[in-house]
Amino acid sequence: MGRRAAKTTRTDPLGGARRRLLVTGAALVGTLALATGPALATTANVGGQVGGSSTYYGTARTVTADGSHIYLRADSGGIAMKAFWYKCSDRSTRGADREVGSGTRQRLGSGFKAGTVYCLGAAADVVSPNKISWSGTLNWNVFS
């Protein structure tokens, strides 16, 4: 009769069950890394001059993290100042004025959809033609 090929034996140093556990764990870690990876806050240093009427700054920024917030921490040297977000292509679409200028972080808006393009606007309680200079930090793609 025919000859049978010799059976080869493989040694499995980890054992089948331990190997499956390691593969499953590695897949879980990879999935968690992908799920938490891209939603990082975006930060920009901002500033300019502002007077009694609204000043519209034309730097467009894009929200990339669905459902995120926009925050501004501004210092106006003790002069009362308000800031707002607005749709760069339509100034009539905008957020409410928020008191800023004290150096504390203030939320300008929340729940923005990914792909939203917005600009920053501000106004200060000063008599025209006097303007004040301000500077600050703008954060978007933020959830807290």
C-alpha positions as a Markdown table, in Angstrom:
| # | Residue | x | y | z |
|---|---|---|---|---|
| 1 | Met | 0.0 | 0.0 | 0.0 |
| 2 | Gly | 0.9 | 3.6 | -0.2 |
| 3 | Arg | 3.2 | 5.3 | 2.1 |
| 4 | Arg | 1.9 | 8.0 | 4.4 |
| 5 | Ala | 3.9 | 11.2 | 4.7 |
| 6 | Ala | 5.4 | 11.7 | 8.1 |
| 7 | Lys | 3.3 | 13.9 | 10.3 |
| 8 | Thr | 5.1 | 17.1 | 11.2 |
| 9 | Thr | 4.7 | 18.4 | 14.7 |
| 10 | Arg | 4.7 | 22.1 | 15.5 |
| 11 | Thr | 5.7 | 23.3 | 18.8 |
| 12 | Asp | 3.6 | 26.2 | 20.1 |
| 13 | Pro | 5.5 | 27.8 | 22.9 |
| 14 | Leu | 2.6 | 30.0 | 24.0 |
| 15 | Gly | -0.1 | 27.5 | 23.7 |
| 16 | Gly | -3.2 | 28.0 | 21.5 |
| 17 | Ala | -5.4 | 29.7 | 24.1 |
| 18 | Arg | -2.7 | 32.2 | 25.2 |
| 19 | Arg | -1.9 | 33.1 | 21.6 |
| 20 | Arg | -5.6 | 33.8 | 20.9 |
| 21 | Leu | -5.8 | 36.0 | 24.0 |
| 22 | Leu | -2.8 | 38.0 | 22.9 |
| 23 | Val | -4.1 | 38.5 | 19.4 |
| 24 | Thr | -7.5 | 39.6 | 20.8 |
| 25 | Gly | -5.9 | 42.0 | 23.3 |
| 26 | Ala | -3.7 | 43.6 | 20.5 |
| 27 | Ala | -6.8 | 44.1 | 18.3 |
| 28 | Leu | -8.7 | 45.7 | 21.2 |
| 29 | Val | -5.8 | 48.1 | 21.9 |
| 30 | Gly | -5.6 | 49.1 | 18.2 |
| 31 | Thr | -9.3 | 49.7 | 18.1 |
| 32 | Leu | -9.2 | 51.9 | 21.2 |
| 33 | Ala | -6.3 | 53.9 | 19.8 |
| 34 | Leu | -8.2 | 54.6 | 16.6 |
| 35 | Ala | -11.4 | 55.6 | 18.4 |
| 36 | Thr | -9.6 | 58.1 | 20.6 |
| 37 | Gly | -6.9 | 59.4 | 18.3 |
| 38 | Pro | -8.1 | 62.2 | 16.0 |
| 39 | Ala | -10.1 | 64.4 | 18.3 |
| 40 | Leu | -7.4 | 66.6 | 19.6 |
| 41 | Ala | -7.9 | 70.3 | 20.5 |
| 42 | Thr | -6.8 | 72.9 | 18.1 |
| 43 | Thr | -5.2 | 76.1 | 19.5 |
| 44 | Ala | -4.3 | 79.4 | 17.9 |
| 45 | Asn | -2.9 | 82.6 | 19.4 |
| 46 | Val | -5.3 | 85.4 | 18.4 |
| 47 | Gly | -5.5 | 89.2 | 18.9 |
| 48 | Gly | -6.0 | 92.5 | 17.3 |
| 49 | Gln | -7.6 | 95.9 | 17.8 |
| 50 | Val | -11.2 | 96.4 | 18.6 |
| 51 | Gly | -13.5 | 99.4 | 19.2 |
| 52 | Gly | -17.1 | 100.1 | 20.0 |
| 53 | Ser | -18.6 | 98.5 | 16.9 |
| 54 | Ser | -18.1 | 94.9 | 15.9 |
| 55 | Thr | -14.8 | 94.0 | 14.3 |
| 56 | Tyr | -14.8 | 90.9 | 12.1 |
| 57 | Tyr | -11.5 | 89.1 | 11.9 |
| 58 | Gly | -11.3 | 87.2 | 8.6 |
| 59 | Thr | -9.1 | 84.2 | 9.6 |
| 60 | Ala | -11.2 | 81.1 | 8.8 |
| 61 | Arg | -10.9 | 78.1 | 11.0 |
| 62 | Thr | -12.5 | 74.6 | 10.4 |
| 63 | Val | -14.0 | 72.3 | 13.0 |
| 64 | Thr | -12.9 | 68.7 | 12.4 |
| 65 | Ala | -14.3 | 67.0 | 15.6 |
| 66 | Asp | -18.1 | 66.6 | 15.4 |
| 67 | Gly | -19.9 | 68.0 | 18.4 |
| 68 | Ser | -17.0 | 70.2 | 19.7 |
| 69 | His | -16.9 | 73.6 | 21.4 |
| 70 | Ile | -15.1 | 76.8 | 20.7 |
| 71 | Tyr | -13.4 | 78.7 | 23.6 |
| 72 | Leu | -11.6 | 82.0 | 23.9 |
| 73 | Arg | -9.3 | 83.2 | 26.6 |
| 74 | Ala | -8.7 | 86.9 | 26.0 |
| 75 | Asp | -6.9 | 89.7 | 27.8 |
| 76 | Ser | -8.0 | 93.2 | 26.9 |
| 77 | Gly | -6.2 | 95.1 | 29.7 |
| 78 | Gly | -9.3 | 95.5 | 31.9 |
| 79 | Ile | -11.6 | 97.0 | 29.2 |
| 80 | Ala | -15.0 | 95.3 | 28.8 |
| 81 | Met | -14.9 | 93.2 | 25.6 |
| 82 | Lys | -17.3 | 90.8 | 23.9 |
| 83 | Ala | -16.5 | 88.1 | 21.4 |
| 84 | Phe | -18.5 | 85.9 | 19.1 |
| 85 | Trp | -18.1 | 83.3 | 16.4 |
| 86 | Tyr | -19.6 | 84.0 | 12.9 |
| 87 | Lys | -19.9 | 82.2 | 9.6 |
| 88 | Cys | -17.1 | 83.6 | 7.5 |
| 89 | Ser | -19.2 | 83.8 | 4.4 |
| 90 | Asp | -22.3 | 85.3 | 6.1 |
| 91 | Arg | -21.9 | 87.7 | 9.0 |
| 92 | Ser | -25.6 | 87.4 | 9.9 |
| 93 | Thr | -25.1 | 83.8 | 11.0 |
| 94 | Arg | -23.3 | 84.1 | 14.3 |
| 95 | Gly | -23.2 | 83.2 | 18.0 |
| 96 | Ala | -24.2 | 85.3 | 20.9 |
| 97 | Asp | -21.9 | 87.9 | 22.3 |
| 98 | Arg | -19.9 | 86.5 | 25.3 |
| 99 | Glu | -18.1 | 88.6 | 27.9 |
| 100 | Val | -14.4 | 88.1 | 27.5 |
| 101 | Gly | -11.3 | 90.1 | 28.2 |
| 102 | Ser | -10.7 | 89.2 | 31.8 |
| 103 | Gly | -8.2 | 86.5 | 31.0 |
| 104 | Thr | -10.5 | 83.6 | 31.9 |
| 105 | Arg | -11.6 | 81.0 | 29.3 |
| 106 | Gln | -15.1 | 81.5 | 28.0 |
| 107 | Arg | -17.2 | 79.2 | 25.7 |
| 108 | Leu | -18.2 | 81.0 | 22.5 |
| 109 | Gly | -20.3 | 78.1 | 21.2 |
| 110 | Ser | -20.9 | 74.4 | 21.3 |
| 111 | Gly | -22.1 | 71.4 | 19.4 |
| 112 | Phe | -20.4 | 72.4 | 16.1 |
| 113 | Lys | -20.5 | 69.9 | 13.2 |
| 114 | Ala | -17.3 | 68.6 | 11.6 |
| 115 | Gly | -16.7 | 70.8 | 8.5 |
| 116 | Thr | -18.0 | 74.0 | 10.0 |
| 117 | Val | -15.9 | 77.0 | 9.0 |
| 118 | Tyr | -16.1 | 79.9 | 11.3 |
| 119 | Cys | -14.4 | 83.3 | 12.0 |
| 120 | Leu | -14.0 | 85.3 | 15.2 |
| 121 | Gly | -15.6 | 88.7 | 15.9 |
| 122 | Ala | -15.3 | 91.1 | 18.8 |
| 123 | Ala | -16.5 | 94.5 | 20.2 |
| 124 | Ala | -15.3 | 96.6 | 23.1 |
| 125 | Asp | -17.0 | 99.2 | 25.3 |
| 126 | Val | -14.7 | 102.1 | 24.2 |
| 127 | Val | -15.5 | 105.4 | 22.6 |
| 128 | Ser | -14.7 | 105.6 | 18.9 |
| 129 | Pro | -12.2 | 106.3 | 17.3 |
| 130 | Asn | -10.2 | 104.9 | 20.2 |
| 131 | Lys | -9.4 | 101.2 | 19.9 |
| 132 | Ile | -7.8 | 98.8 | 22.3 |
| 133 | Ser | -5.4 | 96.0 | 21.6 |
| 134 | Trp | -6.1 | 92.5 | 22.9 |
| 135 | Ser | -4.6 | 89.1 | 22.7 |
| 136 | Gly | -5.6 | 85.6 | 23.7 |
| 137 | Thr | -5.9 | 81.9 | 22.9 |
| 138 | Leu | -8.6 | 80.4 | 20.8 |
| 139 | Asn | -9.4 | 76.6 | 21.2 |
| 140 | Trp | -11.7 | 74.5 | 19.0 |
| 141 | Asn | -12.2 | 70.8 | 18.5 |
| 142 | Val | -12.6 | 70.7 | 22.3 |
| 143 | Phe | -15.2 | 68.6 | 24.3 |
| 144 | Ser | -14.6 | 69.9 | 27.8 |
